[in-house]
Amino acid sequence: MPRQNKEGLLPPCVEACPNGVFYFGDENEDTVTNGSETVSFSQLIKDRAAYRFLEELGTKPRVYYLPPKDRQFPVERGYENLDDKLKERFKDIMEPGAKKS
């Protein structure tokens, strides 16, 4: 189990997140948790293509960001296969000359 604070609790942001998207742990121990699952830190950042902001400045940021799983914009799945509500939403982009109803 990753390190917790001196009271044995995870940070409030990790415990309170209803979606389980915050992970907390120790990079050196290679273990992180979101409160419901504990995983390998190195595997998580590899599998989820984690990145750090402004890493190129040499400040060694300690926060990694994980892109959403299976992120794909609806129109990338094929405009013609979208349901009518989504087609209407993207109509001005996909059909520039079409008027919204």
The first five atom37 places (N, CA, C, CB, O) and aatype in JSON, in Angstrom:
{
  "aatype": [12, 14, 1, 5, 2, 11, 6, 7, 10, 10, 14, 14, 4, 19, 6, 0, 4, 14, 2, 7, 19, 13, 18, 13, 7, 3, 6, 2, 6, 3, 16, 19, 16, 2, 7, 15, 6, 16, 19, 15, 13, 15, 5, 10, 9, 11, 3, 1, 0, 0, 18, 1, 13, 10, 6, 6, 10, 7, 16, 11, 14, 1, 19, 18, 18, 10, 14, 14, 11, 3, 1, 5, 13, 14, 19, 6, 1, 7, 18, 6, 2, 10, 3, 3, 11, 10, 11, 6, 1, 13, 11, 3, 9, 12, 6, 14, 7, 0, 11, 11, 15],
  "atom_mask": [
    [1, 1, 1, 1, 1],
    [1, 1, 1, 1, 1],
    [1, 1, 1, 1, 1],
    [1, 1, 1, 1, 1],
    [1, 1, 1, 1, 1],
    [1, 1, 1, 1, 1],
    [1, 1, 1, 1, 1],
    [1, 1, 1, 0, 1],
    [1, 1, 1, 1, 1],
    [1, 1, 1, 1, 1],
    [1, 1, 1, 1, 1],
    [1, 1, 1, 1, 1],
    [1, 1, 1, 1, 1],
    [1, 1, 1, 1, 1],
    [1, 1, 1, 1, 1],
    [1, 1, 1, 1, 1],
    [1, 1, 1, 1, 1],
    [1, 1, 1, 1, 1],
    [1, 1, 1, 1, 1],
    [1, 1, 1, 0, 1],
    [1, 1, 1, 1, 1],
    [1, 1, 1, 1, 1],
    [1, 1, 1, 1, 1],
    [1, 1, 1, 1, 1],
    [1, 1, 1, 0, 1],
    [1, 1, 1, 1, 1],
    [1, 1, 1, 1, 1],
    [1, 1, 1, 1, 1],
    [1, 1, 1, 1, 1],
    [1, 1, 1, 1, 1],
    [1, 1, 1, 1, 1],
    [1, 1, 1, 1, 1],
    [1, 1, 1, 1, 1],
    [1, 1, 1, 1, 1],
    [1, 1, 1, 0, 1],
    [1, 1, 1, 1, 1],
    [1, 1, 1, 1, 1],
    [1, 1, 1, 1, 1],
    [1, 1, 1, 1, 1],
    [1, 1, 1, 1, 1],
    [1, 1, 1, 1, 1],
    [1, 1, 1, 1, 1],
    [1, 1, 1, 1, 1],
    [1, 1, 1, 1, 1],
    [1, 1, 1, 1, 1],
    [1, 1, 1, 1, 1],
    [1, 1, 1, 1, 1],
    [1, 1, 1, 1, 1],
    [1, 1, 1, 1, 1],
    [1, 1, 1, 1, 1],
    [1, 1, 1, 1, 1],
    [1, 1, 1, 1, 1],
    [1, 1, 1, 1, 1],
    [1, 1, 1, 1, 1],
    [1, 1, 1, 1, 1],
    [1, 1, 1, 1, 1],
    [1, 1, 1, 1, 1],
    [1, 1, 1, 0, 1],
    [1, 1, 1, 1, 1],
    [1, 1, 1, 1, 1],
    [1, 1, 1, 1, 1],
    [1, 1, 1, 1, 1],
    [1, 1, 1, 1, 1],
    [1, 1, 1, 1, 1],
    [1, 1, 1, 1, 1],
    [1, 1, 1, 1, 1],
    [1, 1, 1, 1, 1],
    [1, 1, 1, 1, 1],
    [1, 1, 1, 1, 1],
    [1, 1, 1, 1, 1],
    [1, 1, 1, 1, 1],
    [1, 1, 1, 1, 1],
    [1, 1, 1, 1, 1],
    [1, 1, 1, 1, 1],
    [1, 1, 1, 1, 1],
    [1, 1, 1, 1, 1],
    [1, 1, 1, 1, 1],
    [1, 1, 1, 0, 1],
    [1, 1, 1, 1, 1],
    [1, 1, 1, 1, 1],
    [1, 1, 1, 1, 1],
    [1, 1, 1, 1, 1],
    [1, 1, 1, 1, 1],
    [1, 1, 1, 1, 1],
    [1, 1, 1, 1, 1],
    [1, 1, 1, 1, 1],
    [1, 1, 1, 1, 1],
    [1, 1, 1, 1, 1],
    [1, 1, 1, 1, 1],
    [1, 1, 1, 1, 1],
    [1, 1, 1, 1, 1],
    [1, 1, 1, 1, 1],
    [1, 1, 1, 1, 1],
    [1, 1, 1, 1, 1],
    [1, 1, 1, 1, 1],
    [1, 1, 1, 1, 1],
    [1, 1, 1, 0, 1],
    [1, 1, 1, 1, 1],
    [1, 1, 1, 1, 1],
    [1, 1, 1, 1, 1],
    [1, 1, 1, 1, 1]
  ],
  "atom_positions": [
    [[0.84, -1.18, 0.0], [0.0, 0.0, 0.0], [0.89, 1.24, 0.0], [-0.96, 0.0, 1.22], [1.87, 1.29, 0.74]],
    [[0.57, 2.24, -0.81], [1.37, 3.46, -0.84], [1.34, 4.19, 0.49], [0.88, 4.38, -1.94], [0.45, 3.98, 1.32]],
    [[2.32, 5.02, 0.67], [2.38, 5.82, 1.89], [1.16, 6.7, 2.01], [3.65, 6.67, 1.92], [0.61, 7.18, 1.02]],
    [[0.75, 6.89, 3.23], [-0.37, 7.77, 3.53], [0.14, 8.85, 4.46], [-1.57, 6.99, 4.16], [1.32, 8.87, 4.81]],
    [[-0.74, 9.75, 4.87], [-0.29, 10.79, 5.79], [-0.12, 10.22, 7.19], [-1.27, 11.97, 5.8], [-0.35, 9.03, 7.4]],
    [[0.28, 11.03, 8.13], [0.59, 10.53, 9.47], [-0.61, 9.95, 10.19], [1.19, 11.63, 10.3], [-0.45, 9.17, 11.14]],
    [[-1.81, 10.31, 9.77], [-3.02, 9.73, 10.35], [-3.42, 8.43, 9.65], [-4.17, 10.73, 10.29], [-4.41, 7.8, 10.02]],
    [[-2.66, 8.04, 8.63], [-2.97, 6.82, 7.89], [-4.04, 7.01, 6.84], [0.0, 0.0, 0.0], [-4.64, 6.03, 6.39]],
    [[-4.29, 8.24, 6.45], [-5.32, 8.53, 5.46], [-4.71, 8.99, 4.15], [-6.29, 9.6, 5.99], [-3.6, 9.51, 4.11]],
    [[-5.44, 8.79, 3.08], [-5.03, 9.34, 1.79], [-5.38, 10.82, 1.76], [-5.72, 8.57, 0.61], [-6.21, 11.26, 2.56]],
    [[-4.79, 11.6, 0.87], [-5.16, 13.02, 0.77], [-6.66, 13.15, 0.5], [-4.34, 13.71, -0.35], [-7.24, 12.31, -0.2]],
    [[-7.28, 14.18, 1.03], [-8.72, 14.36, 0.86], [-9.18, 14.35, -0.6], [-9.13, 15.64, 1.49], [-10.27, 13.86, -0.89]],
    [[-8.38, 14.89, -1.51], [-8.78, 14.91, -2.92], [-8.91, 13.49, -3.47], [-7.77, 15.72, -3.76], [-9.78, 13.22, -4.3]],
    [[-8.05, 12.58, -3.03], [-8.1, 11.19, -3.49], [-9.31, 10.49, -2.89], [-6.8, 10.43, -3.11], [-10.05, 9.79, -3.59]],
    [[-9.51, 10.67, -1.59], [-10.63, 10.01, -0.92], [-11.98, 10.53, -1.4], [-10.52, 10.19, 0.57], [-12.94, 9.77, -1.49]],
    [[-12.06, 11.81, -1.7], [-13.35, 12.42, -2.04], [-13.74, 12.26, -3.5], [-13.31, 13.87, -1.7], [-14.91, 12.45, -3.84]],
    [[-12.81, 11.93, -4.37], [-13.11, 11.87, -5.8], [-14.08, 10.73, -6.11], [-11.82, 11.71, -6.6], [-13.73, 9.57, -5.91]],
    [[-15.28, 11.04, -6.6], [-16.25, 9.99, -6.88], [-15.89, 9.15, -8.11], [-17.61, 10.6, -7.09], [-16.4, 8.04, -8.27]],
    [[-15.01, 9.66, -8.95], [-14.65, 8.95, -10.18], [-13.37, 8.14, -10.06], [-14.51, 9.92, -11.3], [-13.02, 7.41, -10.99]],
    [[-12.66, 8.26, -8.95], [-11.42, 7.51, -8.76], [-10.32, 7.87, -9.72], [0.0, 0.0, 0.0], [-9.51, 7.02, -10.09]],
    [[-10.27, 9.14, -10.13], [-9.27, 9.54, -11.11], [-7.97, 10.07, -10.5], [-9.85, 10.59, -12.0], [-6.99, 10.25, -11.22]],
    [[-7.95, 10.32, -9.19], [-6.73, 10.76, -8.53], [-6.04, 9.54, -7.93], [-7.03, 11.82, -7.44], [-6.66, 8.74, -7.23]],
    [[-4.75, 9.42, -8.21], [-3.94, 8.35, -7.61], [-2.9, 9.01, -6.74], [-3.28, 7.44, -8.69], [-2.43, 10.11, -7.04]],
    [[-2.54, 8.34, -5.66], [-1.54, 8.87, -4.74], [-0.59, 7.75, -4.38], [-2.19, 9.47, -3.47], [-1.0, 6.6, -4.19]],
    [[0.68, 8.08, -4.29], [1.64, 7.06, -3.91], [3.05, 7.56, -3.93], [0.0, 0.0, 0.0], [3.3, 8.77, -3.86]],
    [[3.96, 6.63, -4.04], [5.38, 6.94, -3.99], [6.04, 6.37, -5.24], [6.04, 6.37, -2.71], [6.02, 5.16, -5.47]],
    [[6.6, 7.25, -6.04], [7.26, 6.84, -7.27], [8.38, 5.84, -6.99], [7.81, 8.05, -8.01], [8.58, 4.91, -7.77]],
    [[9.11, 6.02, -5.89], [10.21, 5.12, -5.56], [9.73, 3.73, -5.16], [11.03, 5.72, -4.44], [10.43, 2.74, -5.39]],
    [[8.55, 3.66, -4.56], [7.98, 2.36, -4.18], [7.22, 1.72, -5.34], [7.05, 2.52, -2.98], [6.83, 0.56, -5.27]],
    [[7.01, 2.49, -6.4], [6.32, 2.05, -7.61], [4.91, 1.54, -7.32], [7.12, 0.96, -8.3], [4.45, 0.58, -7.94]],
    [[4.23, 2.18, -6.39], [2.87, 1.8, -6.03], [2.03, 3.04, -5.81], [2.86, 0.91, -4.76], [2.44, 3.97, -5.12]],
    [[0.84, 3.06, -6.41], [-0.1, 4.16, -6.22], [-1.5, 3.59, -6.01], [-0.08, 5.13, -7.44], [-1.78, 2.45, -6.37]],
    [[-2.36, 4.4, -5.41], [-3.74, 3.96, -5.18], [-4.7, 5.11, -5.4], [-3.9, 3.39, -3.76], [-4.34, 6.28, -5.25]],
    [[-5.91, 4.77, -5.76], [-6.97, 5.78, -5.83], [-7.99, 5.54, -4.71], [-7.66, 5.74, -7.21], [-9.06, 6.14, -4.71]],
    [[-7.65, 4.67, -3.78], [-8.52, 4.36, -2.66], [-9.24, 3.04, -2.84], [0.0, 0.0, 0.0], [-9.54, 2.35, -1.86]],
    [[-9.53, 2.69, -4.08], [-10.23, 1.42, -4.32], [-9.34, 0.39, -5.01], [-11.48, 1.65, -5.16], [-9.57, -0.81, -4.91]],
    [[-8.32, 0.86, -5.7], [-7.38, -0.07, -6.33], [-5.95, 0.42, -6.13], [-7.69, -0.23, -7.84], [-5.7, 1.63, -6.08]],
    [[-5.04, -0.52, -6.01], [-3.62, -0.21, -5.88], [-2.92, -0.83, -7.07], [-3.04, -0.75, -4.53], [-3.09, -2.01, -7.37]],
    [[-2.11, -0.01, -7.76], [-1.47, -0.46, -9.0], [-0.01, -0.03, -9.02], [-2.2, 0.1, -10.23], [0.43, 0.77, -8.19]],
    [[0.72, -0.57, -9.97], [2.11, -0.2, -10.18], [2.16, 1.19, -10.84], [2.85, -1.26, -11.06], [1.52, 1.42, -11.87]],
    [[2.91, 2.1, -10.23], [3.04, 3.45, -10.77], [3.64, 3.42, -12.18], [3.91, 4.3, -9.85], [3.1, 4.05, -13.09]],
    [[4.74, 2.7, -12.36], [5.41, 2.69, -13.67], [4.51, 2.09, -14.75], [6.71, 1.91, -13.58], [4.53, 2.55, -15.89]],
    [[3.74, 1.08, -14.4], [2.83, 0.48, -15.38], [1.67, 1.41, -15.7], [2.3, -0.86, -14.85], [1.25, 1.51, -16.86]],
    [[1.16, 2.1, -14.7], [0.05, 3.04, -14.91], [0.45, 4.17, -15.85], [-0.41, 3.63, -13.58], [-0.29, 4.48, -16.79]],
    [[1.6, 4.78, -15.62], [2.0, 5.89, -16.49], [2.35, 5.41, -17.9], [3.19, 6.64, -15.9], [2.2, 6.16, -18.86]],
    [[2.8, 4.18, -18.01], [3.08, 3.62, -19.34], [1.78, 3.29, -20.08], [3.96, 2.35, -19.21], [1.59, 3.69, -21.23]],
    [[0.89, 2.57, -19.41], [-0.36, 2.14, -20.05], [-1.29, 3.29, -20.39], [-1.08, 1.17, -19.15], [-2.0, 3.25, -21.39]],
    [[-1.27, 4.32, -19.56], [-2.2, 5.43, -19.75], [-1.55, 6.66, -20.39], [-2.8, 5.82, -18.43], [-2.17, 7.72, -20.46]],
    [[-0.32, 6.53, -20.86], [0.39, 7.62, -21.54], [0.43, 8.89, -20.69], [-0.27, 7.92, -22.9], [0.07, 9.97, -21.16]],
    [[0.86, 8.76, -19.45], [0.92, 9.89, -18.53], [1.92, 10.93, -19.03], [1.3, 9.42, -17.12], [2.88, 10.62, -19.72]],
    [[1.66, 12.16, -18.65], [2.57, 13.25, -19.03], [2.64, 14.25, -17.89], [2.1, 13.95, -20.34], [1.8, 14.26, -16.99]],
    [[3.68, 15.09, -17.94], [3.87, 16.14, -16.94], [3.93, 17.47, -17.66], [5.15, 15.89, -16.09], [4.53, 17.57, -18.74]],
    [[3.31, 18.5, -17.07], [3.36, 19.83, -17.66], [4.71, 20.49, -17.42], [2.23, 20.7, -17.1], [5.28, 20.38, -16.33]],
    [[5.2, 21.16, -18.43], [6.43, 21.96, -18.37], [7.65, 21.18, -17.91], [6.23, 23.12, -17.48], [8.55, 21.73, -17.28]],
    [[7.67, 19.91, -18.21], [8.8, 19.06, -17.85], [10.1, 19.56, -18.49], [8.54, 17.62, -18.27], [11.18, 19.39, -17.93]],
    [[9.96, 20.17, -19.65], [11.13, 20.65, -20.39], [11.87, 21.78, -19.67], [10.72, 21.11, -21.76], [12.99, 22.11, -20.05]],
    [[11.27, 22.37, -18.66], [11.94, 23.44, -17.9], [12.95, 22.89, -16.89], [10.91, 24.29, -17.18], [13.69, 23.65, -16.28]],
    [[12.97, 21.57, -16.73], [13.94, 20.96, -15.83], [13.56, 21.05, -14.36], [0.0, 0.0, 0.0], [14.41, 20.82, -13.5]],
    [[12.31, 21.37, -14.06], [11.89, 21.51, -12.66], [11.46, 20.18, -12.04], [10.75, 22.51, -12.57], [11.14, 20.14, -10.86]],
    [[11.45, 19.12, -12.82], [11.08, 17.78, -12.37], [9.73, 17.75, -11.65], [12.15, 17.23, -11.45], [9.66, 17.4, -10.47]],
    [[8.66, 18.12, -12.36], [7.34, 18.11, -11.73], [6.98, 16.72, -11.21], [6.27, 18.6, -12.72], [7.32, 15.72, -11.84]],
    [[6.3, 16.67, -10.08], [5.96, 15.4, -9.45], [4.51, 14.99, -9.69], [6.22, 15.49, -7.96], [4.06, 13.98, -9.16]],
    [[3.79, 15.77, -10.47], [2.4, 15.45, -10.79], [2.33, 14.93, -12.21], [1.47, 16.7, -10.6], [2.82, 15.58, -13.14]],
    [[1.73, 13.77, -12.38], [1.54, 13.18, -13.7], [0.06, 13.27, -14.05], [2.04, 11.69, -13.73], [-0.8, 13.08, -13.19]],
    [[-0.22, 13.56, -15.29], [-1.6, 13.67, -15.77], [-1.89, 12.47, -16.66], [-1.83, 15.0, -16.53], [-1.09, 12.11, -17.52]],
    [[-3.05, 11.88, -16.45], [-3.46, 10.72, -17.22], [-4.59, 11.12, -18.16], [-3.91, 9.55, -16.3], [-5.63, 11.59, -17.7]],
    [[-4.41, 10.96, -19.46], [-5.51, 11.27, -20.37], [-6.68, 10.32, -20.1], [-5.06, 11.16, -21.85], [-6.47, 9.22, -19.59]],
    [[-7.89, 10.74, -20.44], [-9.04, 9.86, -20.24], [-8.87, 8.54, -21.0], [-10.33, 10.55, -20.69], [-8.26, 8.52, -22.07]],
    [[-9.41, 7.47, -20.46], [-9.37, 6.18, -21.14], [-10.26, 6.22, -22.37], [-9.81, 5.04, -20.19], [-11.32, 6.84, -22.35]],
    [[-9.83, 5.57, -23.41], [-10.62, 5.45, -24.64], [-11.16, 6.78, -25.13], [-11.77, 4.49, -24.42], [-12.28, 6.85, -25.64]],
    [[-10.38, 7.83, -24.97], [-10.84, 9.15, -25.41], [-10.87, 9.19, -26.93], [-9.93, 10.28, -24.86], [-9.87, 8.95, -27.6]],
    [[-12.02, 9.49, -27.43], [-12.18, 9.61, -28.87], [-13.37, 10.52, -29.09], [-12.38, 8.21, -29.56], [-14.44, 10.31, -28.52]],
    [[-13.18, 11.52, -29.91], [-14.28, 12.42, -30.18], [-15.31, 11.69, -31.04], [-13.79, 13.71, -30.88], [-14.94, 10.9, -31.92]],
    [[-16.58, 11.95, -30.81], [-17.62, 11.2, -31.53], [-17.46, 11.19, -33.04], [-18.95, 11.77, -31.19], [-17.72, 10.17, -33.67]],
    [[-17.05, 12.31, -33.63], [-16.95, 12.34, -35.09], [-15.82, 11.47, -35.61], [-16.75, 13.77, -35.56], [-15.81, 11.12, -36.79]],
    [[-14.86, 11.1, -34.76], [-13.78, 10.22, -35.2], [-14.27, 8.79, -35.41], [-12.65, 10.24, -34.19], [-13.61, 7.99, -36.07]],
    [[-15.43, 8.46, -34.85], [-16.0, 7.13, -35.02], [-16.78, 7.02, -36.32], [-16.91, 6.79, -33.84], [-17.26, 5.94, -36.67]],
    [[-16.91, 8.11, -37.02], [-17.67, 8.12, -38.27], [-18.94, 8.92, -38.09], [0.0, 0.0, 0.0], [-19.85, 8.51, -37.36]],
    [[-19.0, 10.04, -38.74], [-20.14, 10.95, -38.61], [-21.46, 10.28, -38.96], [-19.93, 12.18, -39.49], [-22.46, 10.48, -38.27]],
    [[-21.46, 9.49, -39.99], [-22.71, 8.85, -40.43], [-23.25, 7.86, -39.41], [-22.49, 8.14, -41.75], [-24.45, 7.59, -39.41]],
    [[-22.4, 7.32, -38.54], [-22.84, 6.33, -37.56], [-23.31, 6.94, -36.24], [-21.73, 5.36, -37.28], [-23.73, 6.21, -35.34]],
    [[-23.25, 8.25, -36.11], [-23.67, 8.9, -34.87], [-25.19, 8.9, -34.74], [-23.14, 10.33, -34.81], [-25.91, 8.87, -35.73]],
    [[-25.66, 8.93, -33.48], [-27.1, 9.06, -33.3], [-27.5, 10.49, -33.67], [-27.53, 8.72, -31.82], [-26.65, 11.37, -33.77]],
    [[-28.78, 10.71, -33.88], [-29.26, 11.99, -34.41], [-28.92, 13.18, -33.51], [-30.76, 11.94, -34.6], [-28.64, 14.27, -34.02]],
    [[-28.95, 12.99, -32.18], [-28.61, 14.1, -31.28], [-27.17, 14.55, -31.48], [-28.85, 13.69, -29.82], [-26.89, 15.75, -31.53]],
    [[-26.25, 13.59, -31.59], [-24.84, 13.95, -31.79], [-24.61, 14.51, -33.19], [-23.93, 12.73, -31.58], [-23.81, 15.43, -33.36]],
    [[-25.31, 13.98, -34.18], [-25.18, 14.55, -35.53], [-25.57, 16.01, -35.53], [-26.05, 13.77, -36.55], [-24.91, 16.84, -36.14]],
    [[-26.66, 16.33, -34.84], [-27.11, 17.71, -34.78], [-26.07, 18.59, -34.09], [-28.46, 17.8, -34.03], [-25.84, 19.73, -34.5]],
    [[-25.45, 18.06, -33.07], [-24.44, 18.81, -32.31], [-23.23, 19.15, -33.17], [-24.0, 18.02, -31.08], [-22.65, 20.23, -33.03]],
    [[-22.83, 18.25, -34.05], [-21.64, 18.44, -34.88], [-21.96, 18.88, -36.3], [-20.83, 17.17, -34.91], [-21.07, 18.95, -37.15]],
    [[-23.22, 19.16, -36.57], [-23.65, 19.47, -37.94], [-22.91, 20.67, -38.53], [-25.13, 19.73, -37.96], [-22.51, 20.63, -39.69]],
    [[-22.73, 21.73, -37.74], [-22.08, 22.93, -38.27], [-20.61, 22.7, -38.6], [-22.2, 24.06, -37.27], [-20.03, 23.42, -39.41]],
    [[-20.01, 21.69, -37.98], [-18.61, 21.37, -38.26], [-18.5, 20.42, -39.45], [-17.94, 20.75, -37.01], [-17.68, 20.61, -40.35]],
    [[-19.35, 19.38, -39.43], [-19.26, 18.34, -40.45], [-20.0, 18.7, -41.73], [-19.81, 17.06, -39.91], [-19.67, 18.18, -42.8]],
    [[-20.98, 19.58, -41.63], [-21.73, 20.01, -42.8], [-21.78, 21.54, -42.77], [-23.19, 19.38, -42.81], [-22.81, 22.11, -42.43]],
    [[-20.67, 22.2, -43.13], [-20.57, 23.65, -42.97], [-21.71, 24.44, -43.62], [-19.28, 24.12, -43.55], [-22.07, 25.5, -43.11]],
    [[-22.27, 23.98, -44.7], [-23.34, 24.73, -45.38], [-24.72, 24.43, -44.82], [0.0, 0.0, 0.0], [-25.68, 25.1, -45.19]],
    [[-24.84, 23.45, -43.94], [-26.16, 23.06, -43.42], [-26.62, 24.02, -42.33], [-26.12, 21.63, -42.86], [-25.82, 24.55, -41.56]],
    [[-27.92, 24.24, -42.28], [-28.49, 25.08, -41.23], [-28.97, 24.21, -40.09], [-29.65, 25.95, -41.76], [-29.49, 23.12, -40.31]],
    [[-28.79, 24.7, -38.88], [-29.3, 23.96, -37.72], [-30.81, 24.08, -37.69], [-28.68, 24.48, -36.39], [-31.37, 25.12, -38.0]],
    [[-31.47, 22.97, -37.29], [-32.93, 23.02, -37.21], [-33.4, 23.56, -35.9], [-33.52, 21.66, -37.44], [-34.61, 23.67, -35.68]]
  ]
}
